[in-house]
Amino acid sequence: MTKKEALHKLPTDLGKALTSSPGALAVWKDITPLARNEWICWVISGKKAETRNIRIDKAISKLKGGMRRPCCWAGCPHR
């Protein structure tokens, strides 16, 4: 990663959701740091708390299903 590519820190709420789901956590540990960054950025980019909570639920569900990156999203604009 270059210096231009900012990595987001894992937010507490997403971290708690991951630790409560062994299946999602297993995929999380297996994906690249860049892929984890994409999930984090997708979750935190929601402007409303309701949107963020929905995205956390969807992220956990999709990770449990084996999805390695958020679908249909342009990607982290911070890179």
PyMOL Python script that loads the backbone (N, CA, C, O; Angstrom):
from pymol import cmd

cmd.read_pdbstr("""\
ATOM      1  N   MET A   1       0.836  -1.175   0.000  1.00  0.00           N
ATOM      2  CA  MET A   1       0.000   0.000   0.000  1.00  0.00           C
ATOM      3  C   MET A   1       0.886   1.246   0.000  1.00  0.00           C
ATOM      4  O   MET A   1       1.904   1.296   0.689  1.00  0.00           O
ATOM      5  N   THR A   2       0.503   2.201  -0.745  1.00  0.00           N
ATOM      6  CA  THR A   2       1.240   3.456  -0.772  1.00  0.00           C
ATOM      7  C   THR A   2       0.717   4.382   0.308  1.00  0.00           C
ATOM      8  O   THR A   2      -0.307   4.104   0.932  1.00  0.00           O
ATOM      9  N   LYS A   3       1.415   5.474   0.527  1.00  0.00           N
ATOM     10  CA  LYS A   3       0.988   6.424   1.549  1.00  0.00           C
ATOM     11  C   LYS A   3      -0.350   7.070   1.203  1.00  0.00           C
ATOM     12  O   LYS A   3      -1.047   7.541   2.102  1.00  0.00           O
ATOM     13  N   LYS A   4      -0.725   7.105  -0.062  1.00  0.00           N
ATOM     14  CA  LYS A   4      -1.998   7.696  -0.474  1.00  0.00           C
ATOM     15  C   LYS A   4      -3.180   6.835  -0.050  1.00  0.00           C
ATOM     16  O   LYS A   4      -4.303   7.327   0.064  1.00  0.00           O
ATOM     17  N   GLU A   5      -2.930   5.566   0.179  1.00  0.00           N
ATOM     18  CA  GLU A   5      -4.009   4.633   0.484  1.00  0.00           C
ATOM     19  C   GLU A   5      -4.238   4.580   1.992  1.00  0.00           C
ATOM     20  O   GLU A   5      -3.505   3.907   2.716  1.00  0.00           O
ATOM     21  N   ALA A   6      -5.247   5.284   2.452  1.00  0.00           N
ATOM     22  CA  ALA A   6      -5.561   5.324   3.882  1.00  0.00           C
ATOM     23  C   ALA A   6      -6.345   4.084   4.280  1.00  0.00           C
ATOM     24  O   ALA A   6      -7.320   3.719   3.622  1.00  0.00           O
ATOM     25  N   LEU A   7      -5.923   3.450   5.340  1.00  0.00           N
ATOM     26  CA  LEU A   7      -6.679   2.328   5.882  1.00  0.00           C
ATOM     27  C   LEU A   7      -7.507   2.823   7.050  1.00  0.00           C
ATOM     28  O   LEU A   7      -7.014   3.527   7.931  1.00  0.00           O
ATOM     29  N   HIS A   8      -8.772   2.444   7.040  1.00  0.00           N
ATOM     30  CA  HIS A   8      -9.677   2.828   8.122  1.00  0.00           C
ATOM     31  C   HIS A   8      -9.487   1.883   9.299  1.00  0.00           C
ATOM     32  O   HIS A   8      -9.163   0.708   9.122  1.00  0.00           O
ATOM     33  N   LYS A   9      -9.689   2.405  10.494  1.00  0.00           N
ATOM     34  CA  LYS A   9      -9.645   1.572  11.690  1.00  0.00           C
ATOM     35  C   LYS A   9     -11.001   0.903  11.866  1.00  0.00           C
ATOM     36  O   LYS A   9     -12.039   1.468  11.522  1.00  0.00           O
ATOM     37  N   LEU A  10     -10.971  -0.297  12.402  1.00  0.00           N
ATOM     38  CA  LEU A  10     -12.196  -1.053  12.624  1.00  0.00           C
ATOM     39  C   LEU A  10     -13.042  -0.359  13.688  1.00  0.00           C
ATOM     40  O   LEU A  10     -12.605  -0.223  14.831  1.00  0.00           O
ATOM     41  N   PRO A  11     -14.258   0.084  13.323  1.00  0.00           N
ATOM     42  CA  PRO A  11     -15.128   0.716  14.316  1.00  0.00           C
ATOM     43  C   PRO A  11     -15.610  -0.303  15.353  1.00  0.00           C
ATOM     44  O   PRO A  11     -15.746  -1.490  15.056  1.00  0.00           O
ATOM     45  N   THR A  12     -15.858   0.168  16.538  1.00  0.00           N
ATOM     46  CA  THR A  12     -16.277  -0.704  17.637  1.00  0.00           C
ATOM     47  C   THR A  12     -17.539  -1.483  17.303  1.00  0.00           C
ATOM     48  O   THR A  12     -17.612  -2.681  17.577  1.00  0.00           O
ATOM     49  N   ASP A  13     -18.544  -0.821  16.710  1.00  0.00           N
ATOM     50  CA  ASP A  13     -19.806  -1.507  16.434  1.00  0.00           C
ATOM     51  C   ASP A  13     -19.640  -2.622  15.405  1.00  0.00           C
ATOM     52  O   ASP A  13     -20.245  -3.685  15.542  1.00  0.00           O
ATOM     53  N   LEU A  14     -18.836  -2.391  14.387  1.00  0.00           N
ATOM     54  CA  LEU A  14     -18.580  -3.438  13.393  1.00  0.00           C
ATOM     55  C   LEU A  14     -17.742  -4.556  14.006  1.00  0.00           C
ATOM     56  O   LEU A  14     -17.971  -5.733  13.725  1.00  0.00           O
ATOM     57  N   GLY A  15     -16.785  -4.192  14.832  1.00  0.00           N
ATOM     58  CA  GLY A  15     -15.964  -5.201  15.506  1.00  0.00           C
ATOM     59  C   GLY A  15     -16.781  -6.111  16.399  1.00  0.00           C
ATOM     60  O   GLY A  15     -16.566  -7.323  16.418  1.00  0.00           O
ATOM     61  N   LYS A  16     -17.726  -5.534  17.145  1.00  0.00           N
ATOM     62  CA  LYS A  16     -18.604  -6.342  18.007  1.00  0.00           C
ATOM     63  C   LYS A  16     -19.470  -7.280  17.177  1.00  0.00           C
ATOM     64  O   LYS A  16     -19.669  -8.438  17.543  1.00  0.00           O
ATOM     65  N   ALA A  17     -19.985  -6.772  16.056  1.00  0.00           N
ATOM     66  CA  ALA A  17     -20.813  -7.613  15.186  1.00  0.00           C
ATOM     67  C   ALA A  17     -19.996  -8.768  14.615  1.00  0.00           C
ATOM     68  O   ALA A  17     -20.490  -9.891  14.513  1.00  0.00           O
ATOM     69  N   LEU A  18     -18.757  -8.494  14.248  1.00  0.00           N
ATOM     70  CA  LEU A  18     -17.895  -9.547  13.706  1.00  0.00           C
ATOM     71  C   LEU A  18     -17.596 -10.618  14.753  1.00  0.00           C
ATOM     72  O   LEU A  18     -17.648 -11.811  14.454  1.00  0.00           O
ATOM     73  N   THR A  19     -17.284 -10.197  15.975  1.00  0.00           N
ATOM     74  CA  THR A  19     -16.947 -11.176  17.005  1.00  0.00           C
ATOM     75  C   THR A  19     -18.159 -11.997  17.431  1.00  0.00           C
ATOM     76  O   THR A  19     -18.007 -13.087  17.981  1.00  0.00           O
ATOM     77  N   SER A  20     -19.347 -11.487  17.183  1.00  0.00           N
ATOM     78  CA  SER A  20     -20.548 -12.254  17.542  1.00  0.00           C
ATOM     79  C   SER A  20     -20.954 -13.225  16.430  1.00  0.00           C
ATOM     80  O   SER A  20     -21.919 -13.973  16.588  1.00  0.00           O
ATOM     81  N   SER A  21     -20.235 -13.221  15.319  1.00  0.00           N
ATOM     82  CA  SER A  21     -20.552 -14.111  14.209  1.00  0.00           C
ATOM     83  C   SER A  21     -19.289 -14.851  13.763  1.00  0.00           C
ATOM     84  O   SER A  21     -18.500 -14.318  12.983  1.00  0.00           O
ATOM     85  N   PRO A  22     -19.097 -16.082  14.259  1.00  0.00           N
ATOM     86  CA  PRO A  22     -17.882 -16.822  13.906  1.00  0.00           C
ATOM     87  C   PRO A  22     -17.681 -16.997  12.394  1.00  0.00           C
ATOM     88  O   PRO A  22     -16.550 -16.947  11.910  1.00  0.00           O
ATOM     89  N   GLY A  23     -18.758 -17.201  11.661  1.00  0.00           N
ATOM     90  CA  GLY A  23     -18.639 -17.378  10.210  1.00  0.00           C
ATOM     91  C   GLY A  23     -18.130 -16.123   9.518  1.00  0.00           C
ATOM     92  O   GLY A  23     -17.245 -16.188   8.664  1.00  0.00           O
ATOM     93  N   ALA A  24     -18.694 -14.983   9.892  1.00  0.00           N
ATOM     94  CA  ALA A  24     -18.260 -13.715   9.307  1.00  0.00           C
ATOM     95  C   ALA A  24     -16.834 -13.398   9.729  1.00  0.00           C
ATOM     96  O   ALA A  24     -16.044 -12.900   8.928  1.00  0.00           O
ATOM     97  N   LEU A  25     -16.502 -13.682  10.980  1.00  0.00           N
ATOM     98  CA  LEU A  25     -15.163 -13.403  11.485  1.00  0.00           C
ATOM     99  C   LEU A  25     -14.111 -14.247  10.757  1.00  0.00           C
ATOM    100  O   LEU A  25     -13.008 -13.772  10.484  1.00  0.00           O
ATOM    101  N   ALA A  26     -14.451 -15.480  10.448  1.00  0.00           N
ATOM    102  CA  ALA A  26     -13.511 -16.352   9.727  1.00  0.00           C
ATOM    103  C   ALA A  26     -13.188 -15.779   8.348  1.00  0.00           C
ATOM    104  O   ALA A  26     -12.028 -15.773   7.935  1.00  0.00           O
ATOM    105  N   VAL A  27     -14.203 -15.300   7.638  1.00  0.00           N
ATOM    106  CA  VAL A  27     -13.968 -14.698   6.322  1.00  0.00           C
ATOM    107  C   VAL A  27     -13.190 -13.404   6.501  1.00  0.00           C
ATOM    108  O   VAL A  27     -12.266 -13.133   5.734  1.00  0.00           O
ATOM    109  N   TRP A  28     -13.544 -12.601   7.495  1.00  0.00           N
ATOM    110  CA  TRP A  28     -12.861 -11.333   7.768  1.00  0.00           C
ATOM    111  C   TRP A  28     -11.359 -11.556   7.941  1.00  0.00           C
ATOM    112  O   TRP A  28     -10.541 -10.809   7.404  1.00  0.00           O
ATOM    113  N   LYS A  29     -11.015 -12.589   8.695  1.00  0.00           N
ATOM    114  CA  LYS A  29      -9.601 -12.878   8.947  1.00  0.00           C
ATOM    115  C   LYS A  29      -8.889 -13.368   7.686  1.00  0.00           C
ATOM    116  O   LYS A  29      -7.669 -13.246   7.573  1.00  0.00           O
ATOM    117  N   ASP A  30      -9.647 -13.919   6.745  1.00  0.00           N
ATOM    118  CA  ASP A  30      -9.065 -14.491   5.536  1.00  0.00           C
ATOM    119  C   ASP A  30      -8.894 -13.473   4.402  1.00  0.00           C
ATOM    120  O   ASP A  30      -8.091 -13.693   3.496  1.00  0.00           O
ATOM    121  N   ILE A  31      -9.636 -12.369   4.443  1.00  0.00           N
ATOM    122  CA  ILE A  31      -9.562 -11.400   3.349  1.00  0.00           C
ATOM    123  C   ILE A  31      -8.369 -10.459   3.537  1.00  0.00           C
ATOM    124  O   ILE A  31      -7.801 -10.369   4.625  1.00  0.00           O
ATOM    125  N   THR A  32      -8.007  -9.774   2.480  1.00  0.00           N
ATOM    126  CA  THR A  32      -6.856  -8.874   2.512  1.00  0.00           C
ATOM    127  C   THR A  32      -7.166  -7.612   3.318  1.00  0.00           C
ATOM    128  O   THR A  32      -8.334  -7.283   3.523  1.00  0.00           O
ATOM    129  N   PRO A  33      -6.137  -6.909   3.772  1.00  0.00           N
ATOM    130  CA  PRO A  33      -6.373  -5.633   4.455  1.00  0.00           C
ATOM    131  C   PRO A  33      -7.135  -4.638   3.580  1.00  0.00           C
ATOM    132  O   PRO A  33      -7.952  -3.868   4.086  1.00  0.00           O
ATOM    133  N   LEU A  34      -6.877  -4.650   2.285  1.00  0.00           N
ATOM    134  CA  LEU A  34      -7.596  -3.746   1.387  1.00  0.00           C
ATOM    135  C   LEU A  34      -9.083  -4.104   1.331  1.00  0.00           C
ATOM    136  O   LEU A  34      -9.933  -3.214   1.305  1.00  0.00           O
ATOM    137  N   ALA A  35      -9.397  -5.385   1.313  1.00  0.00           N
ATOM    138  CA  ALA A  35     -10.794  -5.810   1.307  1.00  0.00           C
ATOM    139  C   ALA A  35     -11.474  -5.423   2.628  1.00  0.00           C
ATOM    140  O   ALA A  35     -12.618  -4.971   2.624  1.00  0.00           O
ATOM    141  N   ARG A  36     -10.780  -5.598   3.743  1.00  0.00           N
ATOM    142  CA  ARG A  36     -11.346  -5.185   5.034  1.00  0.00           C
ATOM    143  C   ARG A  36     -11.593  -3.679   5.038  1.00  0.00           C
ATOM    144  O   ARG A  36     -12.611  -3.211   5.548  1.00  0.00           O
ATOM    145  N   ASN A  37     -10.666  -2.935   4.473  1.00  0.00           N
ATOM    146  CA  ASN A  37     -10.821  -1.489   4.383  1.00  0.00           C
ATOM    147  C   ASN A  37     -12.082  -1.127   3.589  1.00  0.00           C
ATOM    148  O   ASN A  37     -12.799  -0.195   3.953  1.00  0.00           O
ATOM    149  N   GLU A  38     -12.348  -1.856   2.516  1.00  0.00           N
ATOM    150  CA  GLU A  38     -13.540  -1.586   1.702  1.00  0.00           C
ATOM    151  C   GLU A  38     -14.808  -1.802   2.518  1.00  0.00           C
ATOM    152  O   GLU A  38     -15.732  -0.990   2.460  1.00  0.00           O
ATOM    153  N   TRP A  39     -14.857  -2.892   3.279  1.00  0.00           N
ATOM    154  CA  TRP A  39     -16.033  -3.149   4.122  1.00  0.00           C
ATOM    155  C   TRP A  39     -16.206  -2.044   5.160  1.00  0.00           C
ATOM    156  O   TRP A  39     -17.311  -1.541   5.359  1.00  0.00           O
ATOM    157  N   ILE A  40     -15.114  -1.671   5.819  1.00  0.00           N
ATOM    158  CA  ILE A  40     -15.191  -0.628   6.848  1.00  0.00           C
ATOM    159  C   ILE A  40     -15.672   0.685   6.236  1.00  0.00           C
ATOM    160  O   ILE A  40     -16.563   1.338   6.779  1.00  0.00           O
ATOM    161  N   CYS A  41     -15.083   1.065   5.111  1.00  0.00           N
ATOM    162  CA  CYS A  41     -15.450   2.333   4.478  1.00  0.00           C
ATOM    163  C   CYS A  41     -16.913   2.305   4.052  1.00  0.00           C
ATOM    164  O   CYS A  41     -17.621   3.301   4.201  1.00  0.00           O
ATOM    165  N   TRP A  42     -17.369   1.174   3.524  1.00  0.00           N
ATOM    166  CA  TRP A  42     -18.765   1.060   3.109  1.00  0.00           C
ATOM    167  C   TRP A  42     -19.688   1.263   4.306  1.00  0.00           C
ATOM    168  O   TRP A  42     -20.696   1.962   4.204  1.00  0.00           O
ATOM    169  N   VAL A  43     -19.346   0.658   5.433  1.00  0.00           N
ATOM    170  CA  VAL A  43     -20.175   0.796   6.634  1.00  0.00           C
ATOM    171  C   VAL A  43     -20.172   2.235   7.141  1.00  0.00           C
ATOM    172  O   VAL A  43     -21.235   2.786   7.423  1.00  0.00           O
ATOM    173  N   ILE A  44     -19.014   2.843   7.259  1.00  0.00           N
ATOM    174  CA  ILE A  44     -18.936   4.176   7.866  1.00  0.00           C
ATOM    175  C   ILE A  44     -19.357   5.298   6.924  1.00  0.00           C
ATOM    176  O   ILE A  44     -19.550   6.433   7.360  1.00  0.00           O
ATOM    177  N   SER A  45     -19.499   4.991   5.643  1.00  0.00           N
ATOM    178  CA  SER A  45     -19.894   6.040   4.705  1.00  0.00           C
ATOM    179  C   SER A  45     -21.392   6.350   4.759  1.00  0.00           C
ATOM    180  O   SER A  45     -21.841   7.332   4.169  1.00  0.00           O
ATOM    181  N   GLY A  46     -22.161   5.527   5.456  1.00  0.00           N
ATOM    182  CA  GLY A  46     -23.576   5.833   5.651  1.00  0.00           C
ATOM    183  C   GLY A  46     -23.710   7.057   6.541  1.00  0.00           C
ATOM    184  O   GLY A  46     -23.079   7.133   7.595  1.00  0.00           O
ATOM    185  N   LYS A  47     -24.515   7.998   6.128  1.00  0.00           N
ATOM    186  CA  LYS A  47     -24.621   9.258   6.878  1.00  0.00           C
ATOM    187  C   LYS A  47     -25.513   9.162   8.118  1.00  0.00           C
ATOM    188  O   LYS A  47     -25.295   9.880   9.094  1.00  0.00           O
ATOM    189  N   LYS A  48     -26.501   8.291   8.085  1.00  0.00           N
ATOM    190  CA  LYS A  48     -27.424   8.144   9.216  1.00  0.00           C
ATOM    191  C   LYS A  48     -27.066   6.892  10.015  1.00  0.00           C
ATOM    192  O   LYS A  48     -26.567   5.913   9.461  1.00  0.00           O
ATOM    193  N   ALA A  49     -27.324   6.936  11.316  1.00  0.00           N
ATOM    194  CA  ALA A  49     -27.074   5.775  12.176  1.00  0.00           C
ATOM    195  C   ALA A  49     -27.873   4.568  11.689  1.00  0.00           C
ATOM    196  O   ALA A  49     -27.387   3.438  11.731  1.00  0.00           O
ATOM    197  N   GLU A  50     -29.094   4.811  11.231  1.00  0.00           N
ATOM    198  CA  GLU A  50     -29.939   3.725  10.728  1.00  0.00           C
ATOM    199  C   GLU A  50     -29.275   3.042   9.524  1.00  0.00           C
ATOM    200  O   GLU A  50     -29.260   1.815   9.430  1.00  0.00           O
ATOM    201  N   THR A  51     -28.734   3.836   8.618  1.00  0.00           N
ATOM    202  CA  THR A  51     -28.061   3.291   7.440  1.00  0.00           C
ATOM    203  C   THR A  51     -26.838   2.485   7.858  1.00  0.00           C
ATOM    204  O   THR A  51     -26.595   1.397   7.336  1.00  0.00           O
ATOM    205  N   ARG A  52     -26.085   3.013   8.783  1.00  0.00           N
ATOM    206  CA  ARG A  52     -24.883   2.312   9.260  1.00  0.00           C
ATOM    207  C   ARG A  52     -25.248   0.966   9.878  1.00  0.00           C
ATOM    208  O   ARG A  52     -24.585  -0.037   9.612  1.00  0.00           O
ATOM    209  N   ASN A  53     -26.290   0.935  10.696  1.00  0.00           N
ATOM    210  CA  ASN A  53     -26.719  -0.318  11.321  1.00  0.00           C
ATOM    211  C   ASN A  53     -27.185  -1.329  10.277  1.00  0.00           C
ATOM    212  O   ASN A  53     -26.895  -2.519  10.391  1.00  0.00           O
ATOM    213  N   ILE A  54     -27.894  -0.865   9.279  1.00  0.00           N
ATOM    214  CA  ILE A  54     -28.330  -1.746   8.194  1.00  0.00           C
ATOM    215  C   ILE A  54     -27.112  -2.307   7.466  1.00  0.00           C
ATOM    216  O   ILE A  54     -27.066  -3.494   7.142  1.00  0.00           O
ATOM    217  N   ARG A  55     -26.133  -1.450   7.214  1.00  0.00           N
ATOM    218  CA  ARG A  55     -24.927  -1.901   6.508  1.00  0.00           C
ATOM    219  C   ARG A  55     -24.114  -2.889   7.337  1.00  0.00           C
ATOM    220  O   ARG A  55     -23.524  -3.818   6.785  1.00  0.00           O
ATOM    221  N   ILE A  56     -24.077  -2.702   8.638  1.00  0.00           N
ATOM    222  CA  ILE A  56     -23.380  -3.673   9.490  1.00  0.00           C
ATOM    223  C   ILE A  56     -24.067  -5.029   9.395  1.00  0.00           C
ATOM    224  O   ILE A  56     -23.405  -6.054   9.232  1.00  0.00           O
ATOM    225  N   ASP A  57     -25.388  -5.035   9.497  1.00  0.00           N
ATOM    226  CA  ASP A  57     -26.140  -6.292   9.391  1.00  0.00           C
ATOM    227  C   ASP A  57     -25.899  -6.958   8.039  1.00  0.00           C
ATOM    228  O   ASP A  57     -25.690  -8.169   7.967  1.00  0.00           O
ATOM    229  N   LYS A  58     -25.929  -6.166   6.972  1.00  0.00           N
ATOM    230  CA  LYS A  58     -25.695  -6.714   5.630  1.00  0.00           C
ATOM    231  C   LYS A  58     -24.267  -7.223   5.480  1.00  0.00           C
ATOM    232  O   LYS A  58     -24.038  -8.272   4.878  1.00  0.00           O
ATOM    233  N   ALA A  59     -23.308  -6.482   6.025  1.00  0.00           N
ATOM    234  CA  ALA A  59     -21.909  -6.906   5.932  1.00  0.00           C
ATOM    235  C   ALA A  59     -21.716  -8.257   6.612  1.00  0.00           C
ATOM    236  O   ALA A  59     -21.067  -9.146   6.060  1.00  0.00           O
ATOM    237  N   ILE A  60     -22.272  -8.410   7.797  1.00  0.00           N
ATOM    238  CA  ILE A  60     -22.136  -9.676   8.523  1.00  0.00           C
ATOM    239  C   ILE A  60     -22.779 -10.807   7.728  1.00  0.00           C
ATOM    240  O   ILE A  60     -22.200 -11.886   7.601  1.00  0.00           O
ATOM    241  N   SER A  61     -23.968 -10.566   7.196  1.00  0.00           N
ATOM    242  CA  SER A  61     -24.663 -11.580   6.407  1.00  0.00           C
ATOM    243  C   SER A  61     -23.860 -11.968   5.157  1.00  0.00           C
ATOM    244  O   SER A  61     -23.719 -13.149   4.840  1.00  0.00           O
ATOM    245  N   LYS A  62     -23.348 -10.974   4.468  1.00  0.00           N
ATOM    246  CA  LYS A  62     -22.612 -11.237   3.234  1.00  0.00           C
ATOM    247  C   LYS A  62     -21.260 -11.896   3.512  1.00  0.00           C
ATOM    248  O   LYS A  62     -20.835 -12.775   2.762  1.00  0.00           O
ATOM    249  N   LEU A  63     -20.591 -11.483   4.572  1.00  0.00           N
ATOM    250  CA  LEU A  63     -19.337 -12.134   4.942  1.00  0.00           C
ATOM    251  C   LEU A  63     -19.586 -13.591   5.321  1.00  0.00           C
ATOM    252  O   LEU A  63     -18.817 -14.470   4.932  1.00  0.00           O
ATOM    253  N   LYS A  64     -20.653 -13.856   6.077  1.00  0.00           N
ATOM    254  CA  LYS A  64     -20.997 -15.239   6.435  1.00  0.00           C
ATOM    255  C   LYS A  64     -21.240 -16.077   5.189  1.00  0.00           C
ATOM    256  O   LYS A  64     -20.956 -17.275   5.169  1.00  0.00           O
ATOM    257  N   GLY A  65     -21.770 -15.436   4.147  1.00  0.00           N
ATOM    258  CA  GLY A  65     -22.017 -16.122   2.889  1.00  0.00           C
ATOM    259  C   GLY A  65     -20.782 -16.257   2.012  1.00  0.00           C
ATOM    260  O   GLY A  65     -20.842 -16.855   0.937  1.00  0.00           O
ATOM    261  N   GLY A  66     -19.656 -15.701   2.467  1.00  0.00           N
ATOM    262  CA  GLY A  66     -18.410 -15.848   1.736  1.00  0.00           C
ATOM    263  C   GLY A  66     -18.041 -14.671   0.845  1.00  0.00           C
ATOM    264  O   GLY A  66     -17.020 -14.718   0.160  1.00  0.00           O
ATOM    265  N   MET A  67     -18.852 -13.616   0.841  1.00  0.00           N
ATOM    266  CA  MET A  67     -18.539 -12.457   0.008  1.00  0.00           C
ATOM    267  C   MET A  67     -17.317 -11.745   0.589  1.00  0.00           C
ATOM    268  O   MET A  67     -17.253 -11.482   1.790  1.00  0.00           O
ATOM    269  N   ARG A  68     -16.360 -11.439  -0.265  1.00  0.00           N
ATOM    270  CA  ARG A  68     -15.090 -10.897   0.184  1.00  0.00           C
ATOM    271  C   ARG A  68     -14.989  -9.377   0.062  1.00  0.00           C
ATOM    272  O   ARG A  68     -14.108  -8.769   0.670  1.00  0.00           O
ATOM    273  N   ARG A  69     -15.870  -8.764  -0.706  1.00  0.00           N
ATOM    274  CA  ARG A  69     -15.892  -7.298  -0.872  1.00  0.00           C
ATOM    275  C   ARG A  69     -17.338  -6.836  -0.978  1.00  0.00           C
ATOM    276  O   ARG A  69     -18.200  -7.603  -1.404  1.00  0.00           O
ATOM    277  N   PRO A  70     -17.616  -5.585  -0.596  1.00  0.00           N
ATOM    278  CA  PRO A  70     -18.977  -5.069  -0.773  1.00  0.00           C
ATOM    279  C   PRO A  70     -19.320  -5.008  -2.257  1.00  0.00           C
ATOM    280  O   PRO A  70     -18.508  -4.577  -3.075  1.00  0.00           O
ATOM    281  N   CYS A  71     -20.500  -5.431  -2.586  1.00  0.00           N
ATOM    282  CA  CYS A  71     -20.937  -5.487  -3.984  1.00  0.00           C
ATOM    283  C   CYS A  71     -21.586  -4.157  -4.405  1.00  0.00           C
ATOM    284  O   CYS A  71     -22.202  -3.456  -3.602  1.00  0.00           O
ATOM    285  N   CYS A  72     -21.426  -3.854  -5.648  1.00  0.00           N
ATOM    286  CA  CYS A  72     -22.130  -2.696  -6.248  1.00  0.00           C
ATOM    287  C   CYS A  72     -21.804  -1.394  -5.533  1.00  0.00           C
ATOM    288  O   CYS A  72     -22.692  -0.576  -5.292  1.00  0.00           O
ATOM    289  N   TRP A  73     -20.549  -1.202  -5.197  1.00  0.00           N
ATOM    290  CA  TRP A  73     -20.088  -0.001  -4.529  1.00  0.00           C
ATOM    291  C   TRP A  73     -18.787   0.410  -5.196  1.00  0.00           C
ATOM    292  O   TRP A  73     -17.933  -0.434  -5.467  1.00  0.00           O
ATOM    293  N   ALA A  74     -18.632   1.678  -5.459  1.00  0.00           N
ATOM    294  CA  ALA A  74     -17.482   2.170  -6.216  1.00  0.00           C
ATOM    295  C   ALA A  74     -16.153   1.940  -5.492  1.00  0.00           C
ATOM    296  O   ALA A  74     -15.098   1.934  -6.125  1.00  0.00           O
ATOM    297  N   GLY A  75     -16.196   1.756  -4.211  1.00  0.00           N
ATOM    298  CA  GLY A  75     -14.976   1.538  -3.446  1.00  0.00           C
ATOM    299  C   GLY A  75     -14.632   2.729  -2.573  1.00  0.00           C
ATOM    300  O   GLY A  75     -15.265   3.782  -2.649  1.00  0.00           O
ATOM    301  N   CYS A  76     -13.627   2.545  -1.752  1.00  0.00           N
ATOM    302  CA  CYS A  76     -13.220   3.573  -0.805  1.00  0.00           C
ATOM    303  C   CYS A  76     -12.715   4.807  -1.538  1.00  0.00           C
ATOM    304  O   CYS A  76     -11.747   4.726  -2.295  1.00  0.00           O
ATOM    305  N   PRO A  77     -13.359   5.944  -1.322  1.00  0.00           N
ATOM    306  CA  PRO A  77     -12.903   7.163  -1.981  1.00  0.00           C
ATOM    307  C   PRO A  77     -11.655   7.760  -1.325  1.00  0.00           C
ATOM    308  O   PRO A  77     -11.105   8.740  -1.828  1.00  0.00           O
ATOM    309  N   HIS A  78     -11.210   7.190  -0.226  1.00  0.00           N
ATOM    310  CA  HIS A  78     -10.075   7.716   0.510  1.00  0.00           C
ATOM    311  C   HIS A  78      -8.736   7.176   0.035  1.00  0.00           C
ATOM    312  O   HIS A  78      -7.687   7.591   0.527  1.00  0.00           O
ATOM    313  N   ARG A  79      -8.767   6.240  -0.933  1.00  0.00           N
ATOM    314  CA  ARG A  79      -7.511   5.661  -1.429  1.00  0.00           C
ATOM    315  C   ARG A  79      -6.922   6.542  -2.488  1.00  0.00           C
ATOM    316  O   ARG A  79      -5.863   6.229  -3.031  1.00  0.00           O
TER     317      ARG A  79
END
""", "prot")
cmd.dss("prot")
cmd.show_as("cartoon", "prot")
cmd.util.cbc("prot")
cmd.orient("prot")
